[in-house]
Amino acid sequence: MNFELNQYHLQTKHSYMSIRTNGHYMDWNNQPNVFKIYPESYKRIELDSDIISHKFIHFIAGLTAKKTYPGVEYFLRVNPSAGALYPNEVYFQVRDEEGFEDGIYHYESNNSSVVLLKSIKEDGVEPYLNIDTQQNGFIFFISSPYYRSSWKYQDRAFRYCLLDSGHLLGSLEASTYLFKEEYHIQYDFDKLTLNEMFGFKNQEFFLSACLLTTSTKEKVTPLKMKLSFTDPTGTYEANELIQNAYKNTLLIENKKANTKHPTFNFHKTIFEEAVIKRRSIRDFHQQSIKEEEFNSVMEILNQPITSDCDEEVDIYCVINRVQGMKLGLYKNGNYLKEGDFKDKAGYLCLEQVLGRDSAVTFFLTSKSKNYQAMYQKSGIIGHRLYLASSYLNLGCTGIGAYYDDDVLEFLELQNEMVLYALAIGN
């Protein structure tokens, strides 16, 4: 497993030369659909903002704005996505919640509705998560129709699918803070059986689950379901490297659970506004932020993430413009080396000025063996950074493309993987 895992990451690194020699051409007239639409024969429930459970669903992946350019129209959502390609879908099982029939659902954000895929009674998905009693509440599943991303980003797209899934889990965390109870993320479950039951073929696959449930004493029987294939993209080209990377990273080894819950202290009305107005900034004005703002952001990033497989992810910060702080490189709050590295940070981020003009440029790294859990955790941290910045009226952007080996050299690391780059500022 580890050989294949490392091979995928090695084969999808960016370098100065690889960026300049890649002749990939995108046919914009045949871009994959970014919404999965089930046939009209399925029952739908339109979400009602006056019902708390419905509003909770909307805040996970709902539409928040529409952008229109000559010949192009696309919608923005609560959760960010590399290239606005949204290579993830949200499904859930629900029991004993107002506004829903007990059943298995798919969330259609394009029309703010949920689609009932199958009603349930004594049966359910719990046994596929190694739970033997009925769970009241929500069990969410995040899947990836990966071609939405590989159409543009080719082999590297599996990284973006995982990061975007982490952002969705971060959206779930935020919506839970606003409307629901504590959550628990689960990465270790029978994904292959569920992939088959949901009729995904090889075009879509499950990545993670999130439980917001209370246990009952009622026994549960395994859900038996065989959905017909519903095309999630409209056009499709198989990517064998990505399919193999998914299969080779399914097995979770030596997992360590984190049972601690985050303790955020946001003003909920202001935080709800921050969730809705969150955007990826396009440029910074090379202005400083305050040290207390930076410390507030870091306190939020370092809150625990409740999951069955909590992988270690290190947070490196290049301080470019923070009042009261020395210029230089920090790791998990510790000062590593002094220097003005803003030009270097910009170069590392594929020579994008965002990495240079920011107040702080972040690099997330890990040497974990559990690739899917590790990468999705970095997406959750990235989403917290987005929301904390938005809450403080700062700009934030995620940068999924960087010169992998050059970043490692700058950080003086070996045998680690660079997972994500992000930048914040004014």
Salt bridges, closest charged atoms under 4 A:
GLU73 OE2 - LYS66 NZ 3.49
GLU89 OE1 - HIS106 NE2 2.68
GLU89 OE2 - ARG148 NH2 2.58
GLU97 OE1 - LYS180 NZ 2.90
GLU101 OE1 - LYS43 NZ 3.36
GLU108 OE2 - ARG44 NH2 2.86
ASP123 OD2 - LYS118 NZ 3.44
GLU126 OE2 - ARG95 NE 3.05
ASP132 OD2 - LYS219 NZ 3.96
GLU173 OE2 - ARG384 NH2 2.61
GLU182 OE1 - HIS261 NE2 3.24
ASP188 OD2 - LYS255 NZ 2.92
GLU204 OE1 - LYS36 NZ 2.84
GLU272 OE2 - LYS55 NZ 3.27
ASP308 OD2 - LYS255 NZ 3.84
ASP310 OD1 - LYS377 NZ 3.03
ASP314 OD2 - LYS331 NZ 3.99
ASP340 OD2 - LYS342 NZ 2.62
GLU351 OE2 - ARG20 NH2 3.00
ASP357 OD1 - ARG356 NE 2.78
ASP404 OD1 - ARG156 NH1 3.19
ASP404 OD2 - ARG159 NH1 2.98
ASP405 OD1 - LYS13 NZ 2.67
GLU412 OE2 - LYS337 NZ 3.57
